[in-house]
Amino acid sequence: MIIRELEQIIRSRINSGKAVILLGPRQTGKTTLMMKIATEAGEFLLLNCDDPVAREQLENANIEKLTRLIGKYKLVFIDEAQRIRNTGLTLKLITDTFRDVRLLVSGSSSFELADKISEPLTGRKWEFFLFPVSWKELSDHSGHLAALRQLETRLIYGMYPDVITNPGDEIEILRQLSDSFLYKDLLAFQGIRRPDLIVNLLRALALQLGSEVSYNELSRLLQVDKKTVSIYIDLLEKAFIVFRLMPYRRNQRTEIGKSRKIFFYDNGIRNALAANFNPLTLRQDTGALWENFLISERMKHNHYNRRWVNSYFWRTTAQQEVDYLEESEGQLSAYEFKWSASGRSRIPRSFISSYPEAETMIVTHDNFTDFIAGVH
């Protein structure tokens, strides 16, 4: 079993008197991780909310009902909590009333779960996000050299646990995920009136990976208004499928300020949507895959190490650009991604002139582990 970076972090929080909430995409291993932690912590009550009986017991619960349900247990694990109506109020009632009960909660859909628990559980929760497997987790599991040998494979097939542990079946697993399972909760969401639009939008975004995305162009392509495109992309973010990078700007007239790039949490899902699992030697999008991989891995590192950063890209009207920027504690860092170490690449002089205080780094496959690990 691949050891997850969050395991020790969650262990350190379960006796804090607050609920521990674990969010993330489907099939990233949330239930497996929480079950492992709960099992090793001793006797516990599992309430799987895919089970209609368990779900009914938790919906519109009161203290008497919860007292019967929890009984003697001092550790309660509620899985798929997004299935419960009034989730936040139920979890608040448990944390406020049963002070000696440790509460673990997992869920796959932030618009169904995170939004409902945010206000009721203010000051009563620790919230974490479980990504697909991180490079550090893979390297710790397989060994550094074995992980490096998989680099090109991971750029193509991604980092989902089932994909990594079932070599040879990657395409079938990714097709099942990308067909519907990954965004099952999204398709069932009452705000979605056009399920076909979600699929077409995802395919369009997959083909624009690494490029600036125009909502106007997407609206023309999909034959819907710009507002609908914006709403659906926001929902895709909340379903943990894509995330946005906005441009960095300090009010300089030559810097773009209204564009955005959209990346996927996982390369494999992106390639499944683009219907392209060709090896890197036969691809025209290797640079975009490299960029997506590095930014998503850096995001994992930042989250698991509780580094709070603002992330951007930078581009001027003259098309000079920097792939990725981080701003943290007053320090600006700029990164240019280059798959081949032999090719010439540098941070644009105009950027260095405008931001002389910024740290800079060219990231290639020779030094990418330093970037992912936050060494620079």
URVENPE-V303379 format. One record per backbone hydrogen bond with DSSP energy under -1.0 kcal/mol. NH is the residue of the N-H (numbers start at 1). CO is the residue of the C=O. E is the energy in kcal/mol with one decimal. If there is no record, write none. Layout:
BEGIN
NH & CO & E
NH & CO & E
END
This chain:
BEGIN
7 & 4 & -1.5
10 & 6 & -3.0
11 & 7 & -2.3
12 & 8 & -1.8
13 & 10 & -1.6
14 & 10 & -1.2
16 & 13 & -1.9
19 & 124 & -2.8
20 & 103 & -2.6
21 & 126 & -3.5
22 & 105 & -2.9
23 & 128 & -2.8
33 & 29 & -2.4
34 & 30 & -2.6
35 & 31 & -2.7
36 & 32 & -2.0
37 & 33 & -2.2
38 & 34 & -2.7
39 & 35 & -2.8
40 & 36 & -2.0
45 & 75 & -2.6
47 & 77 & -2.9
49 & 79 & -2.7
51 & 48 & -2.0
55 & 51 & -2.5
56 & 52 & -2.2
57 & 53 & -1.7
58 & 54 & -1.2
59 & 55 & -1.4
66 & 62 & -2.6
67 & 63 & -2.5
68 & 64 & -1.8
69 & 65 & -1.8
70 & 66 & -3.1
71 & 67 & -2.0
73 & 70 & -1.9
76 & 102 & -2.9
77 & 45 & -3.0
78 & 104 & -3.1
79 & 47 & -2.0
81 & 106 & -2.8
83 & 80 & -1.9
84 & 81 & -1.7
90 & 86 & -2.0
91 & 87 & -2.6
92 & 88 & -2.2
93 & 89 & -2.2
94 & 90 & -1.9
95 & 91 & -2.4
96 & 92 & -2.5
97 & 93 & -2.0
98 & 94 & -2.3
101 & 98 & -2.0
102 & 74 & -3.4
104 & 76 & -3.1
105 & 20 & -2.7
106 & 78 & -2.3
107 & 22 & -2.0
110 & 238 & -1.4
113 & 109 & -2.0
115 & 110 & -1.9
117 & 113 & -1.7
118 & 114 & -1.6
121 & 117 & -2.3
122 & 119 & -1.4
124 & 121 & -2.9
126 & 19 & -2.9
128 & 21 & -2.9
130 & 23 & -3.1
133 & 159 & -1.8
138 & 134 & -2.4
139 & 135 & -3.0
140 & 136 & -2.9
141 & 137 & -1.8
142 & 138 & -3.1
143 & 139 & -2.3
147 & 143 & -2.3
148 & 144 & -2.2
149 & 145 & -2.0
151 & 148 & -1.3
154 & 150 & -2.8
155 & 151 & -1.9
156 & 152 & -1.3
157 & 153 & -3.3
158 & 154 & -1.7
164 & 160 & -2.2
165 & 161 & -2.4
169 & 166 & -2.1
173 & 169 & -2.3
174 & 170 & -2.7
175 & 171 & -2.4
176 & 172 & -2.0
177 & 173 & -2.2
178 & 174 & -2.9
179 & 175 & -1.9
180 & 176 & -1.2
181 & 176 & -1.3
182 & 177 & -2.5
184 & 181 & -1.4
187 & 183 & -2.4
188 & 184 & -1.3
189 & 186 & -1.1
192 & 189 & -1.9
198 & 194 & -1.2
199 & 195 & -1.5
200 & 196 & -2.3
201 & 197 & -2.8
202 & 198 & -2.4
203 & 199 & -2.1
204 & 200 & -2.1
205 & 201 & -2.6
206 & 202 & -2.4
207 & 203 & -1.7
209 & 206 & -1.0
211 & 208 & -2.3
213 & 260 & -3.2
218 & 214 & -2.2
219 & 215 & -2.4
220 & 216 & -1.9
221 & 217 & -2.6
222 & 218 & -2.7
224 & 219 & -1.7
229 & 225 & -1.7
230 & 226 & -2.3
231 & 227 & -2.4
232 & 228 & -2.6
233 & 229 & -2.3
234 & 230 & -2.0
235 & 231 & -1.9
236 & 232 & -2.2
237 & 233 & -1.9
238 & 234 & -2.0
239 & 235 & -1.4
240 & 237 & -1.7
241 & 236 & -2.3
243 & 263 & -2.4
245 & 261 & -2.7
248 & 313 & -2.7
255 & 252 & -1.8
256 & 315 & -2.2
261 & 245 & -2.5
263 & 243 & -2.9
265 & 241 & -1.9
270 & 266 & -1.7
271 & 267 & -2.7
272 & 268 & -2.2
273 & 269 & -2.2
274 & 270 & -2.0
276 & 271 & -2.4
282 & 279 & -1.9
283 & 280 & -1.6
289 & 285 & -2.4
290 & 286 & -2.6
291 & 287 & -2.2
292 & 288 & -2.5
293 & 289 & -2.6
294 & 290 & -2.5
295 & 291 & -2.4
296 & 292 & -2.3
297 & 293 & -2.3
298 & 294 & -2.4
299 & 295 & -2.0
300 & 296 & -1.8
301 & 297 & -2.3
302 & 298 & -2.7
303 & 299 & -2.4
304 & 300 & -2.7
305 & 301 & -1.8
306 & 303 & -1.5
307 & 302 & -3.2
310 & 327 & -2.1
312 & 325 & -2.2
313 & 246 & -1.3
314 & 322 & -2.2
316 & 320 & -2.4
317 & 254 & -3.0
319 & 316 & -1.9
322 & 314 & -2.6
324 & 335 & -1.9
325 & 312 & -2.8
326 & 333 & -2.3
327 & 310 & -2.2
328 & 331 & -2.4
331 & 328 & -2.3
333 & 326 & -2.8
334 & 359 & -3.3
335 & 324 & -2.8
336 & 361 & -2.2
338 & 363 & -3.1
352 & 348 & -2.0
353 & 349 & -2.8
354 & 350 & -1.8
355 & 351 & -2.9
358 & 355 & -1.8
359 & 332 & -2.3
361 & 334 & -1.5
363 & 336 & -3.2
368 & 364 & -1.1
370 & 367 & -1.1
371 & 367 & -1.2
372 & 368 & -2.7
373 & 369 & -2.1
374 & 371 & -1.3
375 & 370 & -2.6
END
